[in-house]
Amino acid sequence: MVTRHEYVRALTDLPKPESLRPELTVRQVMEADREGLASLMLEAYRGTIDYDGETIVEARDEIESSFDGDQLLDASFVVEDDDVVVSAILVRRWEGTVLIGYVMTLPDYKGQGLAAALVRMTLSRLAAAGETDVHAFITAGNFPSERVFLAAGFVRRP
């Protein structure tokens, strides 16, 4: 069984959002991004602790389920390089809380601070919208995600 740990961040004392390389474009997620997000999900998670042999069909289903009406598109973003989605963050309402459901980055773009920039951008957007805190669940052993969220001020709940 997969163990996931809950992390929470109060939306106070926020770090300043980071800027990205000038050739990259950041914008809000749109309904039309579904196929690009499914491809991103599959490639970003393949070979990681969160990959369990999923196919593009399963990735599409997962993305479709994240657009079920609880998605907070105004706080969800994609990073594009030449119109290709290379990183994304998807935020939704879940059981009465705000949840960062996915942070994904293509392998060739990992280690460039894209996930950290997206998390900080989302935190700022949520705070501006009047939200008080945000949650995330991270698979035990997913050290890159833990580093990103801890650096952004999240605290692991017991």
N, C-alpha and C positions, 0 to 999 in steps of 0.2 A: 504494500500500500504506500502511496506517495504521501509524504508529510509536507504540509505547507505551514508556514508561520505567518501570522498576521502582523502587519506593521501599520502604524498610524502616525499621522502628522497633523498637528494643530496648524491652522492657517494664520499664524501670527509670526512676526519677525522673519519674514521670507527673504531668502537670498535673492540677489538681483539676477534676473534671467541672463543667460549667457548668449553671446552672439555666435553665429555659425560662419563657416567659410562663405565668402561672398557668392560663390557659384552655386550654393545650395539655396533652395527656396523652402520656406516654412509657410504652411497654410492650414486652415481648419480642414478636418475630414469632411468629405461630402459623400452623399449616397452613391455617387458614381465611382467611388474609390473601392468598392467591394472586391472586384477581381484583383486589383493591385494589392490590396491588403491581404487577400488569401494567399497570393504568391509570396508576398513578403513574410507572412506567418510561417509558411512551409519552409522557406529558405533560412529564415532567422533561427528557427528552433531545431532544424535538422542537425543531428549530431550533438545536441546539448542534453542536459539532464531532463529537460521538459519535452523531449521528443520521444514518441513511443511508436514510431513507424507509420504515422499518419500520412495520408495522401492528399493531393490537391482537393479532392472531393470533400474530405473531412475538414480541411482548412476552410473551404468555401462555406460549409455548414456552420462552422464555428463563427466565422465572420458574419454570416446571415443572422445567427442567433444574437450577435452583439448589436444588431440594428433592430431590436425588437420593440423599440419605443422607449426604453429606459436609457438609451445611449445619450450621453451629454456631448453632442457634436461641437458645441461652442467651446468645450474644454479639451477636445480631442484634436490632435494635430498630426500632419505628415510632413516629412522632409523629402524633397524631391531633388534629384540630380538629373538634369536633362529630361524632365517629365517622367522619370522613373521613381516610384516610391521606394526610398532606401531606408527609411526609419519611420516609426509611427508610435503614437500613444493613444490608447482608447480608454475612455472614461465613461462610466455609467452609474446609475443609481442601482443599488443592490441592498435589499432588506433594510431600507430606510437610511442607508449611508451612501456616501460617494466613494466609489471604488475605481482605482486604476486597475483595469482588467488586463491590459496588455501593454508592454513596451517591447518593441521589436526593431531590430536593426539587421540589415543584410551583413553577412560575414565580412565582405570587403570593406565595410564602413565601420565595423566595431572598433572600439578603442579611440574614436575621434571625438568623444564627448557628445554625440548626438542624443543618446538616451538621457544623459544628465540635463542637457539643454531643454529637451522636451518635458521632462518632469518639472523643472523649475518654471517653464512657461505655463504648464497646466496648473501648478500651485498658484501662480499669480492670477490666472484667469478665474480659478475657483474662488479665491479670496475676494476678488473684485465683484463676483456674483453674490457675495454674502454667505458663502459656505464657511463652516467653522472648522471642519477637519476632513481628512481624506484617508482612506484605507487602501492597503494592497496586501495580497497574499503572495508569498514567494516560496517556491519549492526549496526544501532543505537541501543545501549543497549548491544552490545557484549563487555562487559567490559574486559573479559580476553584477547581478541584480541587487544583491544585498549591498554591495559597495555603492551603487548609484543611489539607492534609497536612503541608506544611512548618511551619505554625504549631503543629501537634500534635507536632512533633519528628521527623517522618520525614526520611530522607536519601535522595536519589536515588543509586542505584547506577550506577557507570560502565558 
